[in-house]
Amino acid sequence: MNIFIDTQLWIYAFKKPQREKFISSEEYKEALQMHSKAVKFISDVLLNHIIYITTHQLAEIFHALAFRGIKTNSRQALNIIEK
């Protein structure tokens, strides 16, 4: 099956939550669960489906990885996008 994946799911999968960014341990645990679920979902989908992605999504993912929240090195973010 051919599918699109919402940009936020990619971001949840690629950015592991950092404990110091959360006020409570409950919020942190929820964020870790979302991260784990997103990683599993993306992994399963990559194995079983053809994923379509728009250039707008690529730009959005790069921006989120390199410039928002816990920042990923821009070269590393670009490598993720190129894959």
N, CA and C of each residue as an Amber inpcrd file, in Angstrom:
protein
   249
   0.8520000  -1.1720000   0.0000000   0.0000000   0.0000000   0.0000000
   0.9000000   1.2390000   0.0000000   0.4600000   2.2880000  -0.6710000
   1.1720000   3.5600000  -0.7140000   0.5380000   4.5130000   0.2910000
   1.3700000   5.1590000   1.1210000   0.8220000   6.0160000   2.1670000
   1.6320000   7.2990000   2.3370000   1.0020000   8.2960000   2.9410000
   1.6560000   9.5030000   3.4320000   1.7020000   9.3850000   4.9500000
   2.7380000   9.9240000   5.5580000   2.8430000   9.9480000   7.0190000
   2.9110000  11.4050000   7.4500000   2.0940000  11.7580000   8.4150000
   2.0750000  13.1200000   8.9120000   3.4620000  13.5270000   9.4030000
   3.8330000  14.7620000   9.1430000   5.1450000  15.2800000   9.5090000
   5.4350000  15.1030000  10.9920000   4.4570000  15.3230000  11.8380000
   4.6860000  15.2420000  13.2770000   5.1340000  13.8470000  13.7100000
   4.6550000  12.8110000  13.0360000   5.0920000  11.4520000  13.3730000
   6.5800000  11.2600000  13.0820000   7.0520000  11.8260000  11.9670000
   8.4890000  11.7580000  11.6550000   9.2880000  12.4560000  12.7480000
   8.8020000  13.6090000  13.1670000   9.5060000  14.3950000  14.1750000
   9.5220000  13.6560000  15.5130000   8.3980000  13.0940000  15.9210000
   8.3640000  12.2960000  17.1550000   9.3680000  11.1390000  17.0830000
   9.4820000  10.5170000  15.9230000  10.3890000   9.3760000  15.7770000
  11.8570000   9.7910000  15.8180000  12.1830000  10.9090000  15.1980000
  13.5900000  11.3100000  15.0970000  14.1170000  12.0780000  16.2970000
  13.2420000  12.6640000  17.0890000  13.6940000  13.4660000  18.2250000
  13.3050000  12.8050000  19.5390000  14.2790000  12.2380000  20.2170000
  14.0080000  11.6040000  21.5110000  13.8420000  12.7030000  22.5630000
  12.7850000  12.6170000  23.3610000  12.5490000  13.6370000  24.3910000
  13.7010000  13.6990000  25.4020000  13.9960000  14.9010000  25.8480000
  15.0240000  15.1390000  26.8570000  14.3470000  15.4550000  28.1860000
  14.7100000  14.7480000  29.2340000  14.0430000  14.8670000  30.5290000
  13.9850000  16.3020000  31.0430000  15.0610000  17.0530000  30.8870000
  15.1310000  18.4080000  31.4410000  14.1510000  19.3880000  30.7900000
  13.5610000  19.0180000  29.6900000  12.6120000  19.9000000  28.9970000
  11.1760000  19.7470000  29.5020000  10.9510000  18.8340000  30.4470000
   9.6040000  18.5680000  30.9290000   9.4710000  18.9360000  32.3990000
   8.3500000  19.5190000  32.7470000   8.0950000  19.9320000  34.1240000
   7.8890000  18.7160000  35.0190000   7.0880000  17.7690000  34.5630000
   6.7880000  16.6040000  35.4040000   7.2840000  15.3220000  34.7510000
   7.4730000  14.3240000  35.5910000   7.9030000  13.0250000  35.0720000
   6.7850000  12.3660000  34.2680000   5.5250000  12.7000000  34.5930000
   4.3820000  12.1680000  33.8310000   4.4350000  12.6430000  32.3710000
   4.6550000  13.9450000  32.1840000   4.7440000  14.4880000  30.8200000
   5.9110000  13.8680000  30.0650000   7.0290000  13.6940000  30.7560000
   8.2050000  13.0920000  30.1340000   7.9140000  11.6500000  29.7090000
   7.2610000  10.8830000  30.5880000   6.9180000   9.4970000  30.2660000
   5.9790000   9.4250000  29.0650000   5.0110000  10.3390000  29.0160000
   4.0950000  10.3820000  27.8630000   4.8560000  10.6830000  26.5770000
   5.7810000  11.6300000  26.6480000   6.5760000  11.9810000  25.4680000
   7.4430000  10.8060000  25.0270000   8.0210000  10.0840000  25.9820000
   8.8190000   8.8980000  25.6470000   7.9620000   7.8210000  24.9890000
   6.7360000   7.6550000  25.4840000   5.8270000   6.6780000  24.8790000
   5.4820000   7.0740000  23.4430000   5.2060000   8.3680000  23.2270000
   4.9070000   8.8320000  21.8600000   6.1120000   8.6090000  20.9550000
   7.2970000   8.8910000  21.4620000   8.5220000   8.6780000  20.6850000
   8.6580000   7.2000000  20.3100000   8.5080000   6.3130000  21.2960000
   8.6360000   4.8710000  21.0500000   7.5990000   4.3710000  20.0490000
   6.3660000   4.8230000  20.2040000   5.3020000   4.4180000  19.2750000
   5.5900000   4.9260000  17.8620000   6.0850000   6.1540000  17.7610000
   6.3970000   6.7200000  16.4390000   7.5400000   5.9560000  15.7800000
   8.5700000   5.6130000  16.5510000   9.6990000   4.8380000  16.0030000
   9.2060000   3.4930000  15.4980000   8.4050000   2.8150000  16.2980000
   7.8820000   1.5070000  15.8890000   6.9960000   1.6320000  14.6510000
   6.1250000   2.6280000  14.6430000   5.2310000   2.8290000  13.5080000
   6.0390000   3.0840000  12.2320000   6.9850000   4.0080000  12.3020000
   7.7990000   4.3320000  11.1220000   8.5680000   3.1000000  10.6580000
   9.1590000   2.3660000  11.5780000   9.9060000   1.1500000  11.2160000
   9.0150000   0.1300000  10.5200000   7.8450000  -0.1110000  11.0790000
   6.9040000  -1.0650000  10.4780000   6.4600000  -0.6140000   9.0930000
   6.1700000   0.6660000   8.9840000   5.6920000   1.1980000   7.7060000
   6.7830000   1.1240000   6.6360000   8.0250000   1.4250000   7.0130000
   9.1250000   1.3720000   6.0440000   9.3140000  -0.0330000   5.4850000
   9.0290000  -1.0240000   6.3000000   9.1870000  -2.4130000   5.8540000
   8.0370000  -2.8990000   4.9870000   6.8550000  -2.3390000   5.1730000
   5.6620000  -2.9180000   4.5610000   4.9230000  -2.0440000   3.5500000
   5.3710000  -0.8110000   3.3550000   4.6320000   0.0960000   2.4840000
   5.5740000   0.9880000   1.6790000   5.0280000   1.5710000   0.6550000
   5.7340000   2.6280000  -0.0730000   5.2570000   3.9410000   0.5120000
   6.1980000   4.7560000   0.9480000   5.8550000   6.0190000   1.5950000
   6.0630000   7.1600000   0.6090000   5.0450000   7.9780000   0.4920000
   5.1470000   9.1930000  -0.2980000   5.3950000  10.3500000   0.6530000
   6.2120000  11.2840000   0.2150000   6.5030000  12.4510000   1.0370000
   6.6490000  13.6570000   0.1070000   6.1220000  14.7680000   0.5270000
   6.1890000  15.9690000  -0.3080000   7.4560000  16.7560000   0.0090000
   7.8290000  17.6220000  -0.8990000   8.9930000  18.4860000  -0.6410000
   8.7050000  19.4210000   0.5310000   7.4460000  19.8070000   0.6860000
   7.0790000  20.6430000   1.8280000   7.3280000  19.8870000   3.1370000
   6.9660000  18.6140000   3.1770000   7.2080000  17.8040000   4.3740000
   8.7010000  17.6780000   4.6550000   9.4900000  17.4620000   3.6140000
  10.9400000  17.3680000   3.8020000  11.4970000  18.6360000   4.4290000
  11.0500000  19.7900000   3.9200000  11.5110000  21.0680000   4.4760000
  11.0530000  21.2290000   5.9180000   9.8270000  20.8230000   6.1990000
   9.2790000  20.9260000   7.5510000  10.0400000  20.0270000   8.5330000
  10.3430000  18.8140000   8.1150000  11.0850000  17.8840000   8.9630000
  12.4910000  18.4150000   9.2160000  13.1590000  18.8860000   8.1600000
  14.5050000  19.4500000   8.3190000  14.4810000  20.6160000   9.3000000
  13.5270000  21.5200000   9.1330000  13.4240000  22.6820000  10.0220000
  13.2030000  22.2390000  11.4700000  12.3170000  21.2840000  11.6790000
  12.0330000  20.8060000  13.0390000  13.2620000  20.1460000  13.6630000
  13.9920000  19.3740000  12.8690000  15.1670000  18.6850000  13.4000000
  16.3220000  19.6420000  13.6880000  16.5590000  20.5770000  12.7880000
  17.7440000  21.4280000  12.8890000  17.5290000  22.7170000  13.6790000
  16.2800000  23.1850000  13.7980000  16.0830000  24.5150000  14.3610000
  15.0730000  24.6240000  15.4990000  14.3080000  23.5730000  15.7930000
  13.2880000  23.6530000  16.8520000  13.6110000  22.7130000  18.0050000
  13.3080000  23.1680000  19.2120000  13.4800000  22.3160000  20.3940000
  14.9150000  21.8750000  20.5600000  15.0970000  20.6000000  20.8930000
  16.4400000  20.0290000  20.9700000  16.9290000  19.9110000  19.5360000
  17.9350000  20.6790000  19.1990000  18.3810000  20.7570000  17.8090000
  19.3320000  19.6250000  17.4460000  19.0990000  19.0730000  16.2750000
  20.0040000  18.1030000  15.6850000  21.0010000  18.8930000  14.8460000
  22.2240000  18.4410000  14.8130000  23.2190000  19.0560000  13.9430000
  22.6350000  19.1590000  12.5350000  22.7840000  20.3080000  11.8770000
  22.1490000  20.5040000  10.5660000  22.6520000  19.4990000   9.5240000
  23.9020000  19.0720000   9.6220000  24.4280000  18.0630000   8.6820000
  23.7180000  16.7250000   8.9370000  23.5370000  16.3760000  10.2010000
  22.8380000  15.1420000  10.5590000  21.3810000  15.2050000  10.1050000
  20.7370000  16.3610000  10.2840000  19.3460000  16.5410000   9.8400000
  19.2650000  16.3720000   8.3210000  20.2300000  16.9260000   7.6050000
  20.2500000  16.7990000   6.1430000  20.4340000  15.3430000   5.7300000
  21.3030000  14.6280000   6.4390000  21.4930000  13.1940000   6.1420000
  20.1900000  12.4110000   6.3190000  19.4420000  12.7340000   7.3620000
  18.1500000  12.0670000   7.5880000  17.2190000  12.3490000   6.4230000
  17.1380000  13.6040000   6.0110000  16.2580000  14.0050000   4.9110000
  16.6650000  13.3330000   3.6090000  17.9510000  13.2360000   3.3500000
  18.4190000  12.6260000   2.1060000  18.0870000  11.1420000   2.0400000
  18.0210000  10.4800000   3.1800000  17.6770000   9.0490000   3.1900000
  16.2100000   8.8640000   2.8940000
